[in-house]
Amino acid sequence: MLSLDRTEAAETIIKTPAKVKNPAEMASAADVQKAMPNGLKFIFGGLSGMGAVVFTQPLDLVKNRMQASKAKSSSMLVISGIIKNEGMTKLYTGFSAGLARQATYTTTRIGVYTLLFEHASKLNHGEPPNFFYKLAFGMAAGVCGAFVGNPTEISLIRMTSDGLLPKVQRRNYTHVFNAVFRITKEEGVNTLWRGTTTTMGRAMVVNAAQLATYSQAKQGLFSTGYFDDNIFLHFCASMISGFVTSAASMPLDMAKTRIQNMKIIDGKPEYKGAFEVISKVVRKEGFFSLWKGFMPYYMRIGPNTVLTFVLLEQLTQLYKKHILGDTQIRGGI
């Protein structure tokens, strides 16, 4: 998922070779990003997300399998079961859908967030918006990204969960385009946006939790004097943010997974909405089953946040250095 650490890190500009010791010395994101075309902000966001999913796809697979299954299990049992019964390469089942999801969801989310943030900075005479504006921008960007990315999201959920079904019931999508085409043909185009409300609700929770906790964690760690404004600080703050975000968003994420993976039986859907999924899970599987697959979910969000951040920063640095000839800007997010 996007690291909304972009909010803080986009404000950093090196004025002297000395280390920045006070966040107040950071320039506004509008100054840092003013020379970059808007289209590149979307493109770099999507590319960074796609780069991150290369490493986190197996964790997404495990998380989706655990959430879709109604049986109690563990991450290691799921992983060993996949390797034993399906083969090592099946850990990357749904990889094309994972890439497509980043190309749609993350591209939109990062691009929209950046544009809103920079517009607000300009209206505020170059000063970055306050925390509540950042929170609102993150939520709005998440909703936009979730809507745009829902067709690839549902394809990803189905492809990664297919191995749980009996062989005669498996959908056997070959790649994300095959999944989208068959869903449209066999179930109607509206099915591509099944669970959109839940997906957007989850995106709002994720972005709100991620922005607030990342900002606070980064500020707190930086103020100790033991951290510089570098990748290690971003890593630590992102992992803290990822833990809180995971805990807050997992119930909605499970509801989204089950709604998008459900079958229509006798013309009736298994679930009518997210609240029905949650209530049934609590009643039949236990309250803590709402956090089934927490470790792979957290281990996906944490590294995904860090990798997305680092890749996005490096892409921006390369652009500014080699295209704009600017060697004074540190980072770019």
C-alpha positions in Angstrom: 0.0 0.0 0.0 1.3 3.7 -0.4 3.4 5.0 2.3 1.7 8.2 3.3 5.1 9.2 4.7 5.2 11.1 1.4 3.5 13.8 3.4 6.5 14.4 5.6 9.4 13.3 3.4 8.2 15.4 0.4 8.9 18.5 2.5 12.7 17.8 2.9 15.2 19.8 0.9 18.9 20.1 1.7 20.1 23.6 2.1 23.6 22.8 3.3 25.7 19.7 3.5 24.9 19.6 7.3 22.3 17.2 8.6 18.8 18.5 9.0 18.2 18.5 12.7 14.8 20.2 12.9 11.7 19.3 10.9 11.0 23.1 10.8 13.9 23.5 8.4 12.1 21.4 5.8 10.8 23.2 2.7 7.3 22.7 1.5 6.4 19.8 -0.9 5.2 22.4 -3.4 8.8 23.7 -3.6 10.2 20.2 -3.9 7.8 19.0 -6.5 7.1 22.1 -8.5 9.3 21.2 -11.5 7.9 17.6 -11.9 5.0 17.2 -14.4 1.8 15.9 -12.8 1.7 12.9 -15.0 5.1 11.7 -13.6 3.8 11.8 -10.1 1.2 9.2 -11.0 3.6 7.1 -13.1 6.3 7.1 -10.4 3.7 6.1 -7.8 2.5 3.2 -9.9 6.1 2.0 -10.7 7.1 2.1 -7.1 4.1 0.0 -6.0 4.7 -2.5 -8.8 8.4 -2.8 -7.7 7.3 -3.4 -4.1 4.8 -6.2 -5.0 7.6 -8.2 -6.6 8.7 -8.9 -3.1 5.4 -9.0 -1.2 3.2 -11.0 -3.6 3.7 -14.3 -1.6 2.6 -12.6 1.6 -0.6 -11.3 -0.2 -1.3 -14.8 -1.3 -1.0 -16.3 2.2 -3.1 -13.5 3.7 -5.9 -13.9 1.1 -5.9 -17.7 1.5 -6.2 -17.4 5.3 -9.0 -14.9 5.1 -11.0 -16.8 2.5 -10.7 -20.1 4.4 -13.1 -20.7 7.2 -10.8 -23.2 8.8 -8.2 -22.2 11.5 -4.7 -22.3 10.3 -1.3 -20.4 10.5 0.9 -18.7 8.0 3.5 -21.4 8.1 0.9 -24.1 7.5 -0.5 -22.2 4.6 2.9 -21.7 3.0 4.0 -25.3 3.5 0.7 -26.5 2.1 1.0 -24.4 -1.0 4.6 -25.6 -1.6 3.8 -29.2 -0.9 0.5 -29.4 -2.9 0.9 -26.8 -5.6 4.7 -26.2 -6.0 7.1 -23.4 -5.0 6.1 -21.2 -8.1 2.5 -21.1 -6.9 3.6 -18.6 -4.2 3.4 -16.1 -7.0 -0.1 -17.1 -8.0 -2.0 -13.9 -9.1 1.2 -12.0 -9.6 -0.1 -10.4 -12.8 -3.1 -9.2 -10.9 -0.9 -7.9 -8.1 1.1 -5.8 -10.6 -2.2 -4.6 -12.2 -3.6 -3.6 -8.8 -0.5 -1.5 -8.1 -0.7 0.0 -11.6 -4.3 1.2 -10.9 -4.8 1.5 -7.2 -1.3 2.9 -6.1 -0.9 5.0 -9.2 -4.2 6.7 -8.5 -3.7 7.0 -4.8 -0.3 8.5 -4.9 -1.1 10.8 -7.8 -4.3 12.2 -6.2 -2.7 12.6 -2.8 0.2 14.5 -4.2 -1.9 16.8 -6.3 -4.2 17.6 -3.4 -1.3 18.2 -1.0 0.5 20.5 -3.4 -2.6 22.5 -4.3 -3.2 23.1 -0.6 0.4 24.1 -0.1 0.1 26.7 -2.8 -3.1 28.1 -1.3 -1.2 28.2 2.0 1.6 30.4 0.6 4.0 27.5 0.2 3.4 26.1 3.7 2.4 22.4 3.9 -1.2 21.8 5.1 -2.0 20.9 8.7 -2.5 17.4 10.0 -6.2 17.3 9.5 -5.9 18.3 5.9 -3.3 15.6 5.3 -5.7 13.1 6.9 -8.5 14.2 4.7 -6.3 14.1 1.5 -5.1 10.6 2.4 -8.7 9.3 2.9 -9.9 11.0 -0.4 -6.9 9.6 -2.3 -7.5 6.1 -0.9 -11.2 6.2 -1.9 -10.3 7.2 -5.5 -7.6 4.5 -5.7 -9.9 1.8 -4.3 -12.6 2.6 -6.9 -10.2 2.6 -9.8 -8.4 -0.5 -8.7 -11.4 -2.7 -7.7 -11.5 -4.8 -10.9 -7.8 -5.7 -10.4 -8.4 -6.2 -6.7 -11.2 -8.7 -7.3 -9.1 -10.5 -9.9 -6.2 -10.7 -7.3 -8.5 -12.0 -4.6 -10.0 -14.7 -6.8 -6.6 -15.8 -8.3 -4.9 -16.1 -4.9 -7.9 -17.9 -3.4 -8.5 -20.4 -6.2 -6.3 -23.1 -4.7 -8.7 -23.4 -1.8 -11.5 -24.6 -4.0 -12.1 -28.2 -5.2 -10.5 -28.7 -8.7 -13.9 -28.9 -10.4 -14.9 -25.5 -8.9 -11.7 -23.6 -9.6 -11.9 -20.6 -11.9 -8.4 -21.2 -13.3 -7.8 -17.7 -14.5 -4.5 -17.6 -16.5 -3.7 -13.9 -15.9 -5.4 -10.7 -14.8 -6.7 -9.8 -18.3 -8.2 -13.3 -18.6 -9.8 -12.8 -15.2 -11.3 -9.4 -16.0 -12.6 -10.7 -19.4 -14.2 -13.8 -18.0 -15.7 -12.0 -15.0 -17.3 -9.5 -17.4 -18.5 -12.2 -19.8 -19.7 -14.8 -17.2 -21.0 -12.5 -14.4 -21.5 -9.1 -15.9 -19.3 -5.9 -15.8 -20.9 -4.8 -12.5 -19.2 -7.8 -10.8 -15.8 -6.1 -11.3 -17.0 -3.5 -8.7 -18.4 -6.0 -6.3 -17.5 -5.0 -2.7 -16.4 -1.5 -3.8 -18.1 0.1 -0.8 -16.2 -2.2 1.5 -12.9 -1.7 -0.4 -13.3 2.1 -0.2 -14.2 1.9 3.5 -11.0 -0.1 4.1 -9.0 2.3 2.0 -10.2 5.2 4.2 -9.3 3.3 7.4 -5.9 2.3 6.0 -5.0 5.8 4.8 -6.2 7.5 8.0 -4.4 5.1 10.3 -1.2 5.0 8.1 -0.9 8.8 7.8 -1.5 9.5 11.5 0.7 6.8 12.9 3.5 7.3 10.4 3.7 11.0 11.0 3.7 10.6 14.8 6.2 7.7 14.8 8.5 9.6 12.5 8.3 12.7 14.5 8.8 10.9 17.8 11.8 8.8 16.5 13.4 11.9 14.9 13.1 13.9 18.1 15.1 11.4 20.1 18.3 12.5 18.3 19.2 8.9 17.5 17.8 9.0 14.0 18.7 11.0 10.9 16.2 11.7 8.1 17.1 8.7 6.1 15.9 5.3 5.0 16.4 3.7 8.4 14.1 6.3 10.0 11.5 5.8 7.3 11.8 2.0 7.7 11.2 2.1 11.5 8.3 4.6 11.2 6.7 2.6 8.4 6.8 -0.7 10.3 5.2 1.0 13.3 2.6 2.5 11.0 2.1 -0.8 9.3 1.3 -2.5 12.6 -1.4 0.0 13.6 -2.8 0.1 10.1 -3.0 -3.7 10.0 -4.8 -3.9 13.3 -7.3 -1.2 12.4 -8.1 -2.4 8.8 -8.0 -6.2 9.0 -11.7 -6.7 9.8 -12.7 -4.7 6.8 -10.0 -6.4 4.7 -11.4 -9.8 5.6 -14.9 -8.7 4.7 -13.7 -7.4 1.4 -11.8 -10.6 0.7 -14.9 -12.8 1.4 -17.3 -10.6 -0.5 -15.1 -10.5 -3.6 -14.4 -14.2 -3.5 -18.0 -15.4 -2.8 -20.1 -17.4 -5.2 -23.7 -16.8 -6.1 -25.8 -19.8 -5.0 -29.3 -20.2 -6.4 -29.3 -16.6 -7.4 -28.5 -15.4 -3.9 -25.1 -14.0 -2.7 -23.6 -15.6 0.3 -23.2 -12.2 2.0 -25.2 -8.9 1.6 -22.4 -6.6 2.9 -19.4 -6.1 5.1 -21.4 -6.0 8.4 -23.0 -9.4 7.6 -19.5 -10.9 6.9 -18.1 -9.5 10.2 -21.1 -10.7 12.2 -21.0 -14.2 10.7 -17.3 -14.5 11.3 -17.6 -13.4 14.9 -20.6 -15.7 15.5 -19.2 -18.8 13.8 -15.4 -18.5 13.9 -14.8 -16.3 16.9 -14.0 -12.6 17.5 -10.3 -12.9 16.9 -10.9 -14.6 13.5 -11.4 -11.1 12.2 -7.6 -10.8 12.4 -6.9 -14.2 10.8 -3.8 -13.8 8.7 -2.6 -10.8 10.7 1.1 -11.7 10.5 1.3 -12.1 6.7 -0.9 -9.0 6.4 1.4 -7.0 8.7 4.5 -8.4 7.1 3.1 -7.4 3.7 2.1 -3.8 4.7 5.3 -3.0 6.5 7.8 -4.0 3.8 5.4 -2.8 1.0 5.3 0.6 2.7 9.1 0.8 3.0 9.8 -0.5 -0.5 7.2 1.7 -2.1 8.7 4.7 -0.3 12.3 3.9 -1.2 11.6 3.2 -4.8 9.4 6.3 -5.2 12.1 8.5 -3.6 14.8 7.0 -5.8 12.8 7.5 -9.0 12.2 11.1 -8.1 15.8 11.7 -7.2 17.0 10.2 -10.5 14.5 12.4 -12.4 15.6 15.6 -10.7 19.3 14.8 -11.0 19.5 13.6 -14.6 16.5 15.5 -16.1 16.4 18.7 -14.2 20.1 18.7 -13.2 19.2 19.4 -9.6 21.7 17.9 -7.2 20.6 19.8 -4.1 17.3 18.1 -3.4 17.5 15.2 -1.0 14.9 12.6 -1.6 11.8 13.7 -3.5 8.9 12.4 -1.4 
